[in-house]
Amino acid sequence: MPSQILEGIKVLELGQLIAGPFAAKTLADFGAQVIKIEPPGQGDPLRKWRLLHEGTSVWWEAQSRSKQSVCVDLRQLEGQQIVKMLAEQADVLIENFRPGTMEKWGLSWEVLHALNPRLIMLRISGYGQTGPRSQEPGFAAVAEAVAGLRYLNGEPGRAPVRAGLSLGDTIAGLHGAMGVLLALYQRDARGGQGQVIDASLYESIFNLTESLLPEYSVFGAVREPAGAALPGIAPSNAYPCHDGSYVLIAGNGDAIFQRLMHCIGRPDLAEDPSLAHNDGRVARVEEIDAAIPGRINTIVTHSKERDKMIVWTGGASDPGLYYYFEPAAGVMRLLAKPYSRIDAKALAPVESVTYKARDGLEIPAYLTLPRDREPKNLPLVIVPHGGPFARDQWIYHAEVQFLANRGYAVLQPNFRGSVGYGKAFVQKGEGQWGRGMQDDLDDGVKWLVERGTVDPKRVCIMGGSYGGYAAMWAAVRNPDIYRCAISFAGISDVEAMLRYDRRLFTATRYYRDWRSTVQGEKSFDLATVSPLKAADRIQIPLLIAHGARDKTVPVSQSRKMHEALTKANKPHEFVVYKDEGHGFENPDNFVDYLKRVEAFLNEHNPADAPLASTL
């Protein structure tokens, strides 16, 4: 019993580059013995295509695996005799030359079949061995266009698009390999003889065009370019995300569509009888596509078996809903609407943006602009996130929407060191507390000023945890940029914070790694980037708040800053919430804090005429 299904089958490969060799490679993968004929000199041109390893293409290495190579000049009589000799012993011969080339060399089907009646010959060309275009050279890029694929893949009104791979070649190779397998079955299982398989690039692609031809035949319909969408199927498209990426959604099954609509908070579409089946959805595809962007769906918690889940769905301009979800049963029902009193129409749109830092690094960020305001010369509150090796996400932030509702533009930079943008981006933040990280914040302000979006004389900074540190440090470092600063649970003494952090680590080496991440070079004095040590240099007013029960950043970090500011006679406000930790759990405390923020900003960084408070 052979270990592989094609063991004992001998294949002679005369093709070059892609289509023929790919067919032979496919047969070799299933146990066939493949002898590859290569021309004198450099051999198959594929040996020098794309990336080379030790002088040879890695693509060629992959496509020629499990093959044996022989150098033969097919233009010479001696070479042709060698091929005839090998063909007499072969089960399959594969070639992908221009039609007529094998005949010119005396290696026609008739000649080879006479030598070996059991021989199966696979011939791959651009347009087939016969017909008006048979003598034209065949290239995958052209064949894909002739078959209509490049036209379909293009965006409406733009140039046709080809795939970044040689689809025409590989698909023709697969069709050819399938033809060889059928011919082997006909020969060996049904007592037949060898035969010719005529495969072409364009016909192989055309075979994949599904209903295009019958639709044209019956309706006269010509499928137009649709980019990433699949016309006639809904929803099926690439939908833009707010971080600049795309999500591919194919919710085209009836039950899947219903679950998808529930998941994104549109039960009205899920239960609409006119959308129960694909034909109804296609008629309203624009409405469905418009409903999908703008939401993030997150599994909040789940059972041990993962058969029951709590799912949150929402977005930066949507406080969100909670659903109970049973995947196996397809059950999804609304569980809670925690922000039912918030009018979604009052929420500001949030845009994913990028800007260049002074060293050229691209900094991703989220920009929220107040509704019903011209985006020019707006007051700005820049809000750096905590961590700092964390990131802001495109989700609902109550403070951000509160500020936007009061007439402020809000920028949330994912400065260097933020996660989610690759290891290199994180590493650029190591040792950059108060330095490169702070530069990224200042450069965000500069970018908005240069765009004309922000009034350079009305900029404030506000943050929590590391963001609170950044706010206090900005008050020291850049009073020329910021008019005021707001810190919640911020770090004022970096060295003291690192000593406090030591308790969190189970091994000394882990603490050393964390200290190195924050400090950078060992010789760097963290006091030089600690707001506490420079309180006497502060020239702008501060609002400092902290939870008394904070176990992440102890309240002493803010108390000592308050004491230093008081001693230096610097303008500031200080409040401690006795029953809070590293964030707000008591809604009354949170409301009190936002009222203090609003009053502080009205005094030190006033917005234009206030909007009606709806949040």
C-alpha positions as CSV (number, residue, x, y, z in Angstrom):
1,M,0.0,0.0,0.0
2,P,1.7,3.3,-1.1
3,S,2.1,5.9,1.6
4,Q,0.9,8.6,-0.8
5,I,-1.8,8.3,-3.4
6,L,0.4,9.3,-6.3
7,E,3.4,7.2,-5.3
8,G,4.8,5.5,-8.4
9,I,3.5,8.1,-10.8
10,K,6.3,9.6,-12.9
11,V,5.9,13.2,-14.1
12,L,8.1,15.0,-16.6
13,E,7.9,18.8,-16.2
14,L,9.0,20.9,-19.2
15,G,7.4,24.2,-18.1
16,Q,8.9,27.3,-16.7
17,L,8.0,30.0,-14.1
18,I,4.6,29.4,-12.6
19,A,1.6,27.6,-14.2
20,G,3.1,24.3,-15.3
21,P,5.6,24.0,-12.4
22,F,2.8,24.8,-10.0
23,A,0.7,21.9,-11.4
24,A,3.8,19.6,-11.1
25,K,4.4,20.8,-7.6
26,T,0.8,19.9,-6.7
27,L,1.3,16.4,-8.0
28,A,4.6,16.1,-6.2
29,D,3.0,17.1,-2.9
30,F,0.9,13.9,-3.2
31,G,3.8,11.6,-3.9
32,A,4.4,11.8,-7.6
33,Q,8.1,11.6,-8.8
34,V,8.7,14.8,-10.8
35,I,11.7,15.3,-13.1
36,K,12.0,18.9,-14.0
37,I,13.7,19.9,-17.3
38,E,15.6,23.2,-17.0
39,P,17.4,25.1,-19.8
40,P,21.2,25.5,-19.7
41,G,22.6,28.6,-18.0
42,Q,20.6,29.9,-15.1
43,G,17.9,27.3,-15.3
44,D,14.2,28.1,-14.7
45,P,13.9,32.0,-14.6
46,L,12.0,31.6,-11.4
47,R,15.3,30.9,-9.7
48,K,16.0,34.7,-9.7
49,W,12.5,36.0,-9.0
50,R,11.7,38.0,-5.9
51,L,13.7,37.5,-2.7
52,L,16.9,35.5,-3.0
53,H,18.5,33.3,-0.3
54,E,22.1,32.5,-1.0
55,G,21.6,33.5,-4.6
56,T,18.4,31.5,-5.2
57,S,14.8,32.5,-5.1
58,V,13.0,31.2,-2.0
59,W,9.9,31.1,-4.2
60,W,11.7,28.7,-6.6
61,E,12.7,26.6,-3.6
62,A,9.1,26.3,-2.5
63,Q,7.7,25.6,-5.9
64,S,10.4,23.0,-6.8
65,R,10.2,21.0,-3.6
66,S,10.2,17.2,-4.0
67,K,11.4,17.6,-7.6
68,Q,14.5,16.4,-9.4
69,S,16.1,18.7,-12.0
70,V,17.9,17.9,-15.2
71,C,19.6,20.4,-17.5
72,V,18.5,19.9,-21.1
73,D,18.7,22.2,-24.1
74,L,15.4,21.5,-25.9
75,R,16.5,23.5,-28.9
76,Q,19.1,20.8,-29.7
77,L,18.4,17.4,-31.2
78,E,20.2,15.7,-28.4
79,G,18.0,17.4,-25.8
80,Q,14.9,16.5,-27.7
81,Q,16.0,12.8,-27.8
82,I,16.5,12.9,-24.0
83,V,13.0,14.2,-23.5
84,K,11.6,11.4,-25.8
85,M,13.5,8.8,-23.8
86,L,12.1,10.2,-20.5
87,A,8.6,10.5,-22.0
88,E,8.6,6.8,-22.8
89,Q,8.9,6.0,-19.1
90,A,6.6,8.8,-17.8
91,D,3.0,8.8,-16.9
92,V,2.5,12.6,-17.2
93,L,4.3,15.3,-19.2
94,I,3.6,19.0,-18.3
95,E,4.5,21.9,-20.5
96,N,3.4,25.6,-20.6
97,F,5.2,27.0,-23.7
98,R,3.4,29.0,-26.4
99,P,1.3,26.7,-28.6
100,G,3.4,25.4,-31.5
101,T,6.7,25.4,-29.6
102,M,6.6,21.7,-28.7
103,E,5.8,20.9,-32.3
104,K,8.7,23.0,-33.5
105,W,11.0,20.8,-31.4
106,G,9.6,17.6,-32.7
107,L,7.8,16.9,-29.4
108,S,4.2,17.1,-30.5
109,W,1.4,15.1,-28.8
110,E,1.3,12.8,-31.8
111,V,5.0,12.0,-31.6
112,L,4.9,11.5,-27.9
113,H,1.7,9.5,-27.9
114,A,3.2,7.1,-30.5
115,L,6.2,6.6,-28.2
116,N,4.0,6.1,-25.1
117,P,0.3,5.5,-25.6
118,R,-0.3,5.7,-21.8
119,L,1.3,9.2,-21.6
120,I,-1.0,12.0,-20.3
121,M,0.1,15.4,-21.6
122,L,-0.9,18.6,-19.8
123,R,-0.6,21.8,-21.9
124,I,-1.1,25.1,-20.3
125,S,-1.2,28.3,-22.3
126,G,-2.7,31.8,-22.3
127,Y,-5.7,31.1,-24.6
128,G,-5.6,27.3,-25.4
129,Q,-3.9,25.3,-28.1
130,T,-6.4,26.3,-30.8
131,G,-8.5,29.4,-31.5
132,P,-7.9,32.9,-32.8
133,R,-5.7,34.0,-29.9
134,S,-3.8,30.7,-29.4
135,Q,-0.5,32.1,-30.7
136,E,-0.5,35.1,-28.3
137,P,1.8,35.0,-25.3
138,G,0.0,34.2,-22.1
139,F,0.5,36.3,-19.0
140,A,-1.6,35.9,-15.8
141,A,-2.2,39.7,-15.5
142,V,-3.6,39.8,-19.0
143,A,-5.6,36.6,-18.6
144,E,-7.2,37.9,-15.4
145,A,-8.3,41.0,-17.3
146,V,-9.6,39.0,-20.2
147,A,-11.6,36.8,-17.8
148,G,-13.1,39.9,-16.1
149,L,-11.4,39.5,-12.7
150,R,-9.4,42.7,-12.7
151,Y,-12.5,44.7,-13.8
152,L,-14.6,43.3,-11.0
153,N,-12.0,43.9,-8.3
154,G,-11.6,47.5,-9.1
155,E,-13.2,50.4,-7.3
156,P,-16.0,52.2,-9.3
157,G,-14.5,54.9,-11.5
158,R,-10.9,53.7,-10.9
159,A,-8.4,51.6,-12.8
160,P,-8.8,47.8,-12.8
161,V,-7.0,46.1,-9.9
162,R,-4.9,42.9,-10.0
163,A,-4.2,40.8,-7.0
164,G,-0.7,40.9,-5.6
165,L,-0.3,37.2,-6.6
166,S,-0.2,35.4,-9.9
167,L,-3.7,34.1,-9.6
168,G,-4.1,33.3,-13.3
169,D,-1.1,31.0,-13.2
170,T,-1.8,29.2,-10.0
171,I,-5.5,28.7,-10.8
172,A,-4.7,27.4,-14.2
173,G,-2.1,25.1,-12.6
174,L,-4.7,23.7,-10.2
175,H,-7.2,23.1,-13.1
176,G,-4.4,21.3,-14.9
177,A,-3.5,19.2,-11.9
178,M,-7.2,18.2,-11.6
179,G,-7.3,17.3,-15.3
180,V,-4.3,15.1,-14.8
181,L,-5.9,13.3,-11.9
182,L,-9.1,12.7,-13.9
183,A,-7.0,11.4,-16.9
184,L,-5.1,9.1,-14.6
185,Y,-8.4,7.7,-13.3
186,Q,-9.7,7.2,-16.8
187,R,-6.5,5.4,-17.8
188,D,-5.9,3.2,-14.8
189,A,-9.4,2.6,-13.4
190,R,-11.3,2.4,-16.6
191,G,-8.8,0.9,-19.0
192,G,-8.2,4.0,-21.1
193,Q,-5.2,5.4,-22.7
194,G,-3.3,8.6,-22.3
195,Q,-4.8,11.9,-23.5
196,V,-4.1,15.6,-23.9
197,I,-5.4,18.1,-21.4
198,D,-5.7,21.6,-22.8
199,A,-5.8,24.2,-20.0
200,S,-5.7,28.0,-20.5
201,L,-5.1,30.9,-18.1
202,Y,-8.1,32.9,-19.0
203,E,-10.5,30.0,-19.1
204,S,-9.4,28.9,-15.6
205,I,-10.1,32.3,-14.2
206,F,-13.4,32.5,-16.2
207,N,-14.5,29.3,-14.5
208,L,-14.5,31.1,-11.2
209,T,-16.8,33.9,-12.3
210,E,-19.9,32.2,-10.8
211,S,-23.1,33.6,-12.1
212,L,-21.8,36.4,-14.3
213,L,-22.4,34.7,-17.6
214,P,-25.9,33.3,-16.8
215,E,-26.9,36.7,-15.4
216,Y,-25.8,38.3,-18.6
217,S,-27.6,35.7,-20.7
218,V,-30.9,35.9,-18.8
219,F,-31.0,39.6,-17.8
220,G,-28.4,41.3,-19.9
221,A,-26.7,42.3,-16.6
222,V,-23.1,43.4,-16.7
223,R,-21.4,43.2,-13.2
224,E,-19.7,46.5,-12.5
225,P,-16.6,47.0,-10.3
226,A,-17.5,46.8,-6.6
227,G,-14.1,46.9,-4.8
228,A,-14.3,44.9,-1.6
229,A,-18.1,44.4,-1.8
230,L,-19.9,41.3,-3.1
231,P,-22.8,42.6,-5.2
232,G,-26.1,40.8,-4.7
233,I,-25.0,39.5,-1.3
234,A,-25.7,41.6,1.9
235,P,-24.0,42.4,4.1
236,S,-20.7,41.5,2.6
237,N,-18.1,44.2,2.5
238,A,-14.9,45.7,4.0
239,Y,-15.9,48.3,6.6
240,P,-13.6,51.0,7.8
241,C,-12.6,51.1,11.4
242,H,-11.7,54.2,13.4
243,D,-8.1,53.2,13.9
244,G,-7.6,53.2,10.1
245,S,-7.9,49.4,9.7
246,Y,-10.8,47.5,8.1
247,V,-13.0,44.7,9.3
248,L,-14.4,42.2,6.8
249,I,-18.0,41.2,7.5
250,A,-19.9,38.5,5.6
251,G,-23.2,38.2,7.5
252,N,-25.0,36.9,4.6
253,G,-26.7,33.8,6.2
254,D,-30.2,34.6,7.4
255,A,-29.5,33.5,11.0
256,I,-26.0,35.1,11.0
257,F,-27.5,38.4,9.8
258,Q,-30.0,38.4,12.7
259,R,-27.2,37.8,15.3
260,L,-25.0,40.4,13.7
261,M,-27.7,43.1,13.9
262,H,-28.4,42.3,17.5
263,C,-24.7,42.4,18.2
264,I,-24.3,45.9,16.8
265,G,-27.4,47.1,18.7
266,R,-29.8,47.1,15.7
267,P,-32.6,44.7,16.8
268,D,-35.0,46.7,14.6
269,L,-33.1,45.4,11.5
270,A,-32.8,41.9,12.9
271,E,-36.5,41.6,13.4
272,D,-37.5,43.4,10.2
273,P,-39.4,40.7,8.1
274,S,-38.3,42.4,4.8
275,L,-34.7,41.7,5.8
276,A,-35.2,38.1,6.7
277,H,-33.7,36.8,3.4
278,N,-30.9,37.9,1.1
279,D,-33.0,39.4,-1.7
280,G,-34.7,41.7,0.8
281,R,-31.3,42.7,2.3
282,V,-29.8,43.5,-1.1
283,A,-32.6,46.0,-1.8
284,R,-31.6,47.8,1.4
285,V,-27.8,47.1,1.3
286,E,-26.8,50.8,1.7
287,E,-28.9,51.1,4.9
288,I,-27.4,47.9,6.2
289,D,-23.8,49.0,5.4
290,A,-24.4,52.3,7.1
291,A,-25.5,50.6,10.3
292,I,-22.4,48.4,10.7
293,P,-19.6,51.0,11.1
294,G,-19.2,52.9,14.3
295,R,-19.5,50.0,16.8
296,I,-17.1,47.8,18.8
297,N,-18.3,44.5,20.2
298,T,-16.6,43.1,23.3
299,I,-17.2,39.9,25.3
300,V,-17.3,41.3,28.9
301,T,-17.6,37.9,30.6
302,H,-18.5,34.4,29.8
303,S,-19.3,31.0,31.4
304,K,-16.6,28.4,31.9
305,E,-17.9,26.5,28.9
306,R,-18.2,29.7,26.8
307,D,-21.7,28.8,26.0
308,K,-23.1,31.9,27.7
309,M,-21.7,35.4,27.3
310,I,-22.3,39.0,28.2
311,V,-21.5,41.2,25.2
312,W,-21.1,45.0,25.1
313,T,-21.6,46.8,21.9
314,G,-21.0,50.5,21.4
315,G,-18.5,53.0,20.2
316,A,-16.8,56.3,20.8
317,S,-20.1,58.2,20.1
318,D,-22.3,55.5,21.6
319,P,-22.4,54.7,25.3
320,G,-23.4,51.2,24.3
321,L,-25.7,48.3,25.3
322,Y,-25.2,45.0,27.0
323,Y,-26.5,41.8,25.5
324,Y,-26.9,38.2,26.8
325,F,-25.6,35.8,24.1
326,E,-25.7,32.0,23.7
327,P,-23.6,31.3,20.5
328,A,-24.8,27.7,20.0
329,A,-28.5,28.5,20.3
330,G,-28.2,31.7,18.3
331,V,-29.9,33.6,21.2
332,M,-29.0,37.2,21.7
333,R,-31.2,39.5,23.8
334,L,-30.9,43.0,25.2
335,L,-29.7,42.9,28.8
336,A,-29.1,46.5,29.9
337,K,-28.9,50.0,28.6
338,P,-26.8,51.7,31.3
339,Y,-26.8,55.2,29.7
340,S,-30.5,55.4,28.8
341,R,-30.8,59.1,29.8
342,I,-28.1,60.2,27.4
343,D,-29.3,61.6,24.2
344,A,-27.1,60.0,21.5
345,K,-27.8,63.1,19.2
346,A,-25.9,65.2,21.7
347,L,-22.7,63.1,21.5
348,A,-19.8,64.4,19.4
349,P,-18.3,62.4,16.5
350,V,-14.8,60.9,17.2
351,E,-12.3,60.7,14.4
352,S,-9.2,58.5,14.1
353,V,-6.3,60.7,13.1
354,T,-2.5,60.6,12.8
355,Y,0.1,63.3,13.0
356,K,3.9,63.5,12.8
357,A,6.0,63.9,15.9
358,R,9.1,66.1,15.7
359,D,11.3,63.1,14.9
360,G,9.0,62.0,12.1
361,L,7.2,59.2,14.1
362,E,3.5,58.8,13.2
363,I,1.4,59.3,16.2
364,P,-2.1,57.8,16.1
365,A,-4.8,59.7,18.0
366,Y,-8.5,60.3,18.4
367,L,-9.9,63.7,17.8
368,T,-13.4,64.8,19.1
369,L,-14.8,68.1,17.9
370,P,-17.9,69.7,19.5
371,R,-21.1,69.4,17.5
372,D,-22.6,72.4,15.8
373,R,-19.3,74.4,16.0
374,E,-17.2,75.4,13.1
375,P,-13.9,73.5,13.5
376,K,-11.7,76.6,13.6
377,N,-9.9,78.3,16.5
378,L,-11.6,76.0,19.0
379,P,-10.4,75.7,22.6
380,L,-8.5,72.4,23.2
381,V,-8.2,69.9,26.0
382,I,-5.5,67.3,25.3
383,V,-6.2,64.1,27.2
384,P,-3.2,61.7,27.5
385,H,-4.1,58.2,28.6
386,G,-2.8,56.3,31.7
387,G,-0.3,53.4,31.8
388,P,1.6,54.7,30.0
389,F,2.2,51.4,28.3
390,A,-1.5,51.2,27.5
391,R,-3.6,53.0,24.9
392,D,-6.8,54.8,24.2
393,Q,-9.4,53.0,22.2
394,W,-12.3,53.9,20.0
395,I,-14.8,53.5,22.8
396,Y,-17.1,55.8,24.8
397,H,-15.2,58.2,27.2
398,A,-17.6,60.1,29.4
399,E,-15.0,62.8,30.1
400,V,-14.3,63.3,26.4
401,Q,-17.9,63.7,25.5
402,F,-18.5,66.0,28.5
403,L,-15.7,68.3,27.3
404,A,-16.9,68.3,23.7
405,N,-20.4,69.1,24.9
406,R,-19.0,72.1,26.7
407,G,-17.5,73.4,23.4
408,Y,-13.9,71.9,23.6
409,A,-12.0,70.1,21.0
410,V,-10.4,67.0,22.6
411,L,-7.3,65.2,21.4
412,Q,-6.4,61.7,22.8
413,P,-2.9,60.9,21.6
414,N,-1.6,57.3,21.6
415,F,1.9,58.6,22.2
416,R,5.1,56.5,21.8
417,G,5.0,53.6,24.2
418,S,1.3,53.0,23.6
419,V,0.4,49.4,22.9
420,G,-1.4,48.1,19.9
421,Y,0.9,49.5,17.2
422,G,3.7,47.0,17.3
423,K,6.7,46.2,19.5
424,A,8.9,48.9,18.0
425,F,6.3,51.6,18.8
426,V,6.2,50.4,22.4
427,Q,10.0,50.3,22.7
428,K,10.2,53.9,21.5
429,G,8.5,54.9,24.7
430,E,11.0,53.2,27.0
431,G,12.9,55.8,29.1
432,Q,10.8,58.6,27.7
433,W,8.7,59.7,30.6
434,G,8.6,63.4,30.5
435,R,10.7,63.4,27.4
436,G,9.7,61.8,24.1
437,M,6.3,60.9,25.4
438,Q,5.7,64.5,26.4
439,D,7.0,65.8,23.0
440,D,4.3,63.7,21.3
441,L,1.6,65.6,23.3
442,D,3.1,69.0,22.5
443,D,3.4,68.0,18.8
444,G,-0.3,67.1,18.8
445,V,-1.2,70.6,19.9
446,K,1.1,72.1,17.3
447,W,-0.5,70.0,14.6
448,L,-4.0,71.1,15.5
449,V,-2.9,74.7,15.7
450,E,-1.2,74.5,12.2
451,R,-4.5,73.1,10.8
452,G,-6.4,76.0,12.2
453,T,-8.6,73.8,14.3
454,V,-7.4,75.0,17.6
455,D,-6.7,78.4,19.2
456,P,-3.1,78.3,20.4
457,K,-4.0,80.6,23.3
458,R,-6.7,78.3,24.7
459,V,-5.1,74.9,25.4
460,C,-5.4,72.9,28.6
461,I,-4.2,69.4,29.4
462,M,-6.1,66.8,31.5
463,G,-5.4,63.2,32.4
464,G,-5.5,60.4,35.0
465,S,-2.7,58.2,36.4
466,Y,0.2,58.6,33.9
467,G,-2.0,61.1,32.1
468,G,-2.2,63.0,35.4
469,Y,1.6,63.0,35.6
470,A,1.8,64.3,32.0
471,A,-0.6,67.1,32.9
472,M,1.4,68.2,35.9
473,W,4.7,67.9,34.0
474,A,3.3,70.0,31.2
475,A,2.6,72.7,33.8
476,V,6.3,72.6,34.6
477,R,7.8,72.2,31.2
478,N,5.5,74.0,28.8
479,P,3.6,76.9,30.3
480,D,3.9,78.6,26.9
481,I,1.7,75.9,25.4
482,Y,-0.9,75.2,28.2
483,R,-3.0,77.6,30.1
484,C,-4.0,75.1,32.8
485,A,-3.6,71.5,33.8
486,I,-5.9,68.9,35.5
487,S,-4.6,65.8,37.2
488,F,-6.6,62.9,38.6
489,A,-4.5,60.2,40.5
490,G,-1.4,61.6,38.9
491,I,2.2,60.8,39.7
492,S,4.3,63.7,41.0
493,D,7.5,61.9,42.1
494,V,8.6,59.2,39.7
495,E,11.4,57.8,41.9
496,A,9.0,57.4,44.8
497,M,6.5,55.8,42.5
498,L,9.0,53.2,41.4
499,R,9.8,52.4,45.0
500,Y,6.1,51.9,45.7
501,D,5.8,49.7,42.6
502,R,8.5,47.3,43.8
503,R,5.9,45.5,46.0
504,L,4.1,44.3,42.9
505,F,6.9,42.2,41.5
506,T,7.6,38.6,42.6
507,A,11.2,38.7,41.5
508,T,13.9,41.4,41.6
509,R,14.7,40.9,38.0
510,Y,11.2,41.8,37.0
511,Y,11.4,45.0,39.0
512,R,14.7,45.9,37.4
513,D,13.1,45.4,33.9
514,W,10.3,47.7,34.9
515,R,12.6,50.3,36.3
516,S,14.7,50.2,33.2
517,T,11.6,50.6,31.1
518,V,10.7,53.8,32.9
519,Q,14.1,55.2,33.6
520,G,16.0,54.3,30.4
521,E,19.7,54.8,30.9
522,K,20.8,54.1,34.5
523,S,22.5,57.4,34.9
524,F,19.3,59.4,34.2
525,D,18.1,61.3,37.2
526,L,14.3,60.8,37.5
527,A,14.0,63.9,39.7
528,T,14.6,65.9,36.5
529,V,11.2,64.7,35.2
530,S,9.3,64.8,38.4
531,P,6.7,67.6,38.9
532,L,7.1,67.5,42.7
533,K,10.8,68.5,42.4
534,A,9.9,71.5,40.2
535,A,6.7,72.7,41.8
536,D,8.3,76.2,42.3
537,R,8.6,76.5,38.5
538,I,4.9,76.1,37.8
539,Q,3.3,79.2,36.3
540,I,-0.2,77.9,35.3
541,P,-3.1,76.9,37.6
542,L,-3.7,73.2,38.4
543,L,-6.7,71.2,39.5
544,I,-5.5,68.0,41.4
545,A,-7.8,65.3,42.5
546,H,-7.2,61.8,43.9
547,G,-9.0,58.9,45.5
548,A,-8.0,58.3,49.2
549,R,-8.2,54.5,48.7
550,D,-6.0,54.4,45.6
551,K,-3.7,51.3,45.7
552,T,-2.2,51.9,42.2
553,V,-1.0,55.4,42.7
554,P,-1.0,56.3,46.4
555,V,-2.8,59.5,47.3
556,S,0.5,60.7,48.8
557,Q,1.6,61.5,45.3
558,S,-1.0,64.2,45.0
559,R,-0.9,65.3,48.7
560,K,2.9,66.0,48.5
561,M,2.3,68.0,45.2
562,H,-0.4,70.0,46.9
563,E,1.9,70.7,49.9
564,A,4.8,71.8,47.5
565,L,2.5,74.0,45.5
566,T,1.1,75.6,48.7
567,K,4.6,76.2,50.0
568,A,5.6,77.8,46.7
569,N,2.4,79.9,46.7
570,K,1.3,78.5,43.3
571,P,-2.4,78.7,42.2
572,H,-4.1,75.3,42.4
573,E,-7.1,73.4,43.7
574,F,-6.9,70.1,45.5
575,V,-9.6,67.6,46.3
576,V,-9.5,64.1,47.8
577,Y,-12.4,61.7,47.4
578,K,-12.3,59.6,50.5
579,D,-14.3,56.6,49.2
580,E,-12.6,56.3,45.7
581,G,-9.6,54.3,44.4
582,H,-7.8,54.7,41.1
583,G,-11.0,55.8,39.4
584,F,-14.6,56.7,40.1
585,E,-17.2,54.1,41.4
586,N,-19.5,56.5,43.1
587,P,-21.5,58.4,40.5
588,D,-22.0,61.4,42.8
589,N,-18.2,61.8,43.2
590,F,-17.8,61.6,39.4
591,V,-20.4,64.3,38.9
592,D,-18.7,66.4,41.5
593,Y,-15.4,66.0,39.7
594,L,-16.8,67.0,36.3
595,K,-18.5,70.0,37.8
596,R,-15.1,71.1,39.3
597,V,-13.5,70.5,35.9
598,E,-16.1,72.6,34.2
599,A,-15.7,75.4,36.6
600,F,-11.9,75.3,36.4
601,L,-12.0,75.4,32.6
602,N,-14.5,78.2,32.5
603,E,-12.2,80.2,34.7
604,H,-8.9,79.4,33.1
605,N,-9.6,78.2,29.5
606,P,-13.1,79.4,28.6
607,A,-14.9,78.0,25.6
608,D,-17.1,79.9,23.3
609,A,-20.8,80.4,24.1
610,P,-21.8,77.4,26.2
611,L,-24.0,74.7,24.7
612,A,-27.1,73.4,26.5
613,S,-26.0,70.8,29.0
614,T,-27.5,67.4,28.0
615,L,-24.9,65.1,29.4
